[in-house]
């Protein structure tokens, strides 16, 4: 039998990602949920600059520019159709 050396993973949060689903929902991975503290912060603002770089701001308080962060089962998501339209992305 060959001598196999296993690589030990570094301690990290895992894959922090946001995923756009076919339904138009923007889903958060469990790791993103932890990093952004979505249990407490339930609203998000999106913005972009002239180069179309996306910025997001997670916050506790709702205002006219906020998207509500919803929860279905164990996962958090945002209805992102308006966001995608702002970037001229059609679903």
N, C-alpha and C positions, 0 to 999 in steps of 0.2 A: 504494500500500500504506500502511496506517495505521501510525503509529509506536506500537509496543507497548513498554510499560515493564514489565519483570519485577520482581517483588518478591523480594528476597534473604532467604532464611530465616535466622533467628538460630540460632546454634549451640546445640543442645539434644540431649537423649538421644532424643527422639521420644515416641511414645505409650507411656507407662508404664501398663499396665493388667493387671488380673486378670479372667479371663472364666470364667463358669460354663458348662460344656458340657452338652448334653442327657444325657450319660452320667453326670453327677454329678461330673465332674472339674473342679477349679479350675485353669485354665491361666494361666501367666505369659507375658507378651509378652517378646520378646528384650530390650527396654529395661528391663523390670522385673527380668529375670534379672541384667542388669549392675548395676543400682542396688542390688539386694538381695544381690549377690554369691552367687548360688545355687550356683556351682561349689564354694564352701567351706561355706556355711551350708546344711545339708541337712534341718533340722527347723523347724517353725513351730508356734507356739501361737496360738490364737484366744481372745478373750474379749469380753465385752460388758458395758456398764453398764446401769443401770436404764432409760435412754432407748433401749436397743438400738443404741447406737453400737458399731461393731465395732473391735476393736483386734487387731493381730497383732504377734507378736514372732518374728523369725527368729533361730535360734541354731544353734550347732555341736553341742551335746550333747542327746541324747534323754532325756526323762523321761516320766512317766505321762500328761502332758497334751499331748504333742507329736503332730503329724501328720508323717509322713515325706514329704519332698519327693522325688518320683520323676522319672525322666527317660525319655522315649520319643523316640528319634531325637534331634533337636536341641532339643526342648522339655521344660520342667519343668512338673510338675503335682502336685496333691494330690487324693486321693480325699476328696471333701468332703461326702459324704452326711450324716454325723453333724453337721457344721457347719450344713448347711442345715436339718436337723431341729431343731437347737437354736433356730433362728429361725422355726420352724414353716413352712418352705418345703418344699413337696412337689415332687419331680421328675416 
